[in-house]
Amino acid sequence: MSQSIMHCHKPFVTVIFFGAILIFVVGSYLAANSAVTLLRTADEWPTVQNFSWSVSDLVQGDKETMVKSPNGSRPSKDVTRQLGRGAQMTDSSSKVEPVIFLTKGSYSPKWSSTLRESIQKVLSQLDPELQVQYILQAKKYETQHSESIHQLTVALQWDFLVKFLEAVGYTQRFPDFINIGVKKSGTNALGFFISQHPLISHSIGNEVHFFDWNYEKGLDYYRSKMGFSSKFQLSFEKTPRYFVTDSAPGNILKDLGNATKFILMVRDPISRLKSDFRHERELGLRRTRSKNTRKRVATSPEAEGKMLTSLILDGRGNINSSSDVVRTSSYSVHLKIG
């Protein structure tokens, strides 16, 4: 009898399973689409004042951000589907065969070691048609110079890729909007789903960390970390640490002006704190295990609990506001209300 009931329920369970997958996919796309709509319909563009993030600045705006087609009107749904990574829109410039002249490249040695990874990521995200065009151009270069593209220095390979993409209408430009945090509040999930939208061009790296860790490398470095976008797309980057970096708002205003919009994601501060602690502890344990492969790193819930307590409380039992996990959850410290 029980076997018969289980057999009857199998089709029902299968329907529920695939139905859940369909709802998840559709919901994710609608969420990304809503985020893009929100970016375009805000009443006032943000400004940054007094080295703090202003709530009204983050949620309001007054600049027209409608993406427009070549004739000045809004693209139709069919045209919009052709934009971005899935089937990138090409204008008249993409019909012209690119002419590529390589130079020595002006890339600083302190970050050129990451160029190889950048090349691989950019190529993997190209529309299939552009990938074919790139391969044809590479073959043409190899025929003319009797030298394989892969024999070039990494800097020249990057230069070749940049020149090709510029010839077909794709450039690296500063972001139109930035997800500034907060850490462990769903920023990775939003970054993944919003980048699926054809009008969004994500940065090459998951998190750029320019205005917190790499500011001294200059704006050319920052631009080099942006994704390649057409004139129809919005450029986007995500670095949650910008929210807790005191100098970030002022430097963003100075370098990018007040036309850049921000996305700020928050979460229950206690839940965020615990998630942040677990995340950092897992990373620390992995590093310890990799360094001591023969030594098993043991821990327990009790030990982890004591460690967390020592982070959030000082010797007198008061909240330790200088602790990173506490400071990041203290939203009012970083956010200007008004």
HELIX and SHEET records of a PDB file:
HELIX    1   1 SER A    2  THR A   41  1                                  40    
HELIX    2   2 VAL A   55  VAL A   59  1                                   5    
HELIX    3   3 LYS A   77  GLN A   82  1                                   6    
HELIX    4   4 SER A   92  LYS A   95  5                                   4    
HELIX    5   5 PRO A  109  SER A  112  1                                   4    
HELIX    6   6 LEU A  115  GLN A  125  1                                  11    
HELIX    7   7 PRO A  128  HIS A  145  1                                  18    
HELIX    8   8 ILE A  149  GLN A  151  5                                   3    
HELIX    9   9 VAL A  154  ALA A  167  1                                  14    
HELIX   10  10 THR A  187  ILE A  194  1                                   8    
HELIX   11  11 TYR A  215  LYS A  217  5                                   3    
HELIX   12  12 LEU A  219  SER A  224  1                                   6    
HELIX   13  13 PRO A  240  VAL A  244  5                                   5    
HELIX   14  14 ALA A  248  LEU A  256  1                                   9    
HELIX   15  15 GLY A  257  ALA A  259  5                                   3    
HELIX   16  16 PRO A  269  LYS A  291  1                                  23    
HELIX   17  17 PRO A  301  ILE A  312  1                                  12    
HELIX   18  18 ASP A  324  SER A  329  1                                   6    
HELIX   19  19 TYR A  331  HIS A  334  1                                   4    
SHEET    1   A 2 TRP A  53  SER A  54  0                                        
SHEET    2   A 2 LEU A 335  LYS A 336  1                                        
SHEET    1   B 2 THR A 171  GLN A 172  0                                        
SHEET    2   B 2 PHE A 228  SER A 229 -1                                        
SHEET    1   C 4 ILE A 200  HIS A 202  0                                        
SHEET    2   C 4 LEU A 234  LYS A 238  1                                        
SHEET    3   C 4 PHE A 177  GLY A 181  1                                        
SHEET    4   C 4 LYS A 261  LEU A 264  1                                        
END                                                                             
